[in-house]
Amino acid sequence: FDNYTHVSNASFVITVDTAIPTAVINSINGQADNGWTNSLTLGVNFNATDNAINHWNVSVYNSVGALVGFNTSSTDFTGTYNFTVPTEGRYTVNLTVLDNSTNLGTASKTINVDTTSPSATINSVNSKSNGGWTNNGTLLVNITATDTNINYYNVSVYNSSSALINSAQTAGSNATNSVVSLAVSANGTFTVNLTVVDNATNRVSATIFTINVDTVAPAVNLVSPANANWSSDSTPDITFNYTDSLSPNASCTLYVNGTSKGSNSAVVVNTNTAITSTTLGDGAYTWYVNCTDLASNTANSSSRSLNVDTTAPTVAI
């Protein structure tokens, strides 16, 4: 009031806001903090909200602190914003939310980007090359599985009907010429698979490896000459065959009185085959045939006797 009762009014309004804005990074490419991804596009899912928001800012930094991505807005945001990073590596995503009262909310998460596939090689199975044969039902699978960020590798065995027979998984370590032992319960042709997965879910499978398991020896059958035969031929032909449920070929050797007298390394199953003996002197002999199949199973035939007489009789009058 002045002396004349005139009145003058003034007012001042201030809003007091001590609440920190919401700043939450929910995930990056669906991963929690310090997760892994195999994509160079980072989908940052975040919440940036406040009753009186001024602005928010999302920044992406590489492992040496250089800024590689940035976005800002003055309105609330809940959702996913995509950033593209140039290379593999470790990245940090920072979120700041500022309101009109200069209250500041912050959040930060890291993500590891890996776009490189692991290495996977099956070196051998029971020391055999791809397509080889073994007479051991325990498969010793020699593998190499490597990656700078390996998660696990898995070795699996399937039968000829593609049914899974056995498998083994190893986590967290590289393998170089490491052996994984897997048993199979029957004879047959098996497929061995190796799959390697890294932390970023990059996945690679080795070239499929085939192994033939045959634990049964062949049966060797003699055809001719008959037992106790007499021959005037000092290099007689010995005819035989072998049977085997798996091995299509065998290596067979003729033994006469315990000494090798001839062989054939490519005898076909269920096929009569002749081996010509090296020269035999006149006399009585015992002979048999030994066959070894592709899986190194070996068996002898029964034994027979043979009389060799190349000398004509003397006729006296």
Disulfide bonds with the S-S distance in Angstrom:
Cys252-Cys291 2.11
